[in-house]
Amino acid sequence: MLAMEVRDYARKLFVQRGAVAIAEAAQKAADLEKDGQAEEAAKWRRISAAIKEMRGPHQS
C-alpha cells in the first residue's frame, strides 16, 4: 500500500469512526501480528500513525 493510499484510507476511517479509529487500527495490527501476518500488521500500524497525524497535537 502506497503512502498516499494509507493516508486516504486513514482519513476515511477517521471520518467514519472518529478517534476510536486509532485504537481499532492498532488492535487490528496486533491481531494480524499474532496470526503471523507481519506485512498486513505493518500496513495497519501505518494507518494508525496516519490517523494520529490527522488529529494533530493535543489541545488543553
N, C-alpha and C positions, 0 to 999 in steps of 0.2 A: 504494500500500500504506500503510495507516494505521500509526501508531506502535505501536499495540497488536499489530497483525499482524506487524510487523517483529520486535518483542521475542519474540512467540510462536514465530515461525519460527526466530529465532536460538537460542532456548532448545532447541528440538527438535534443531536442527543440532548444537549444542554437546553435548547429551546423547548423540547418536548418534556423533559424530565426535571429541569431545574437543577439546583445544587446537588440533589441526590444522585445525579448522573455520575459525579466523580466517584462516589462510593460504589455505585453499580459497576462502573468500568474497572475499578480496582478489584472488586470481588470476582468479576468475570476473568480478569487476568490471573488471579490466584487460583481459581478453579481450573483454568486451562493449564497452568503450570503444574498443578497437582496431577493432572491427567497426562502429563508428559508432552504437551503441545507448546513447547517453548516459543516457537515462532509466532503463533497466534497470541500467546500471552504477551509477548513484546509489543505486538500491534495494539492491544488493549491498554498497555501501560502508556504508549504514546498518545492514545486517545484521551486517557485520564489526564496526562500532563497538559494536553492542548486545552482541555476544559478548564483546568486550573488557571492557565494563562488568560483565558477569556474573562474569568471572574475578576482579574486584576488584584491589586493589593487590598488587604482588609481595611475596612473603614471603621472608625470608632465613633 
